Amino acid sequence: MFVLALILLVILFGLGFVNPLWWLAGAVLLFGVVRGRARLDGRGGETDSDYARYRDDRVRRERWDRRYRRQNRDRWTREDRRDEDRS
């Protein structure tokens, strides 16, 4: 795909000597190719895969928080009782 866009860009640049409107078309094509490749490389805006990765991390973090709270709930209540007894 990138090779085809590059070939088309060279053709549009060559036709630009005949009519400058072709240079404008080449610039638009170049902008689209650069922006599309940046998005594929992950440097562009948020994509579906970025959101999926964020969602997976959030679910994993919530699961870890629930497990950690459940394991240490008794210890925390004992410590709270000790603190109340000291007061």
C-alpha positions as CSV (number, residue, x, y, z in Angstrom):
1,M,0.0,0.0,0.0
2,F,2.8,2.4,0.9
3,V,4.7,1.6,-2.3
4,L,1.6,2.3,-4.4
5,A,1.1,5.6,-2.6
6,L,4.8,6.5,-3.2
7,I,4.5,5.7,-6.9
8,L,1.4,7.8,-7.2
9,L,3.1,10.6,-5.4
10,V,6.0,10.6,-7.9
11,I,3.5,10.6,-10.8
12,L,1.6,13.5,-9.3
13,F,4.8,15.4,-8.7
14,G,5.8,14.9,-12.4
15,L,2.4,16.0,-13.6
16,G,2.7,19.1,-11.4
17,F,5.1,20.6,-13.9
18,V,2.1,20.6,-16.4
19,N,-0.5,21.8,-14.0
20,P,0.3,23.0,-10.4
21,L,-3.1,21.5,-9.2
22,W,-1.4,18.1,-9.4
23,W,1.2,19.3,-6.8
24,L,-1.7,20.1,-4.5
25,A,-3.1,16.6,-5.0
26,G,0.3,15.2,-4.3
27,A,0.6,17.2,-1.1
28,V,-2.8,15.9,0.1
29,L,-1.8,12.4,-0.7
30,L,1.5,12.8,1.1
31,F,-0.3,14.2,4.2
32,G,-2.7,11.3,4.2
33,V,0.1,8.7,3.9
34,V,2.2,10.3,6.7
35,R,-0.8,10.6,9.0
36,G,-2.0,7.1,8.2
37,R,1.5,5.6,8.9
38,A,1.8,7.6,12.2
39,R,-1.6,6.2,13.3
40,L,-0.5,2.7,12.5
41,D,2.8,3.1,14.4
42,G,0.8,4.2,17.5
43,R,2.0,7.8,17.4
44,G,-1.4,9.1,16.2
45,G,-4.6,9.6,18.1
46,E,-6.3,7.0,20.2
47,T,-7.1,3.8,18.3
48,D,-9.3,0.9,19.2
49,S,-6.3,-1.1,20.3
50,D,-5.2,1.6,22.7
51,Y,-8.7,1.7,24.3
52,A,-8.7,-2.1,24.5
53,R,-5.3,-2.1,26.2
54,Y,-6.5,0.6,28.7
55,R,-9.7,-1.4,29.4
56,D,-7.8,-4.6,30.0
57,D,-5.4,-2.8,32.4
58,R,-8.3,-1.2,34.3
59,V,-10.0,-4.6,34.7
60,R,-6.8,-6.2,35.9
61,R,-6.2,-3.4,38.4
62,E,-9.7,-3.7,39.7
63,R,-9.4,-7.4,40.1
64,W,-6.1,-7.0,42.0
65,D,-7.6,-4.4,44.3
66,R,-10.6,-6.6,45.1
67,R,-8.3,-9.6,45.9
68,Y,-5.9,-7.5,48.0
69,R,-8.7,-5.9,50.0
70,R,-10.3,-9.4,50.6
71,Q,-7.0,-10.8,51.8
72,N,-6.2,-8.0,54.2
73,R,-9.6,-7.1,55.5
74,D,-9.2,-9.0,58.8
75,R,-5.8,-7.5,59.5
76,W,-7.1,-4.0,58.9
77,T,-10.0,-4.5,61.3
78,R,-7.6,-5.8,64.0
79,E,-5.4,-2.7,63.5
80,D,-8.4,-0.4,63.7
81,R,-9.5,-2.1,67.0
82,R,-6.1,-1.6,68.4
83,D,-6.0,2.0,67.5
84,E,-9.4,2.5,69.1
85,D,-8.2,0.8,72.3
86,R,-5.2,3.1,72.5
87,S,-7.3,6.2,72.3
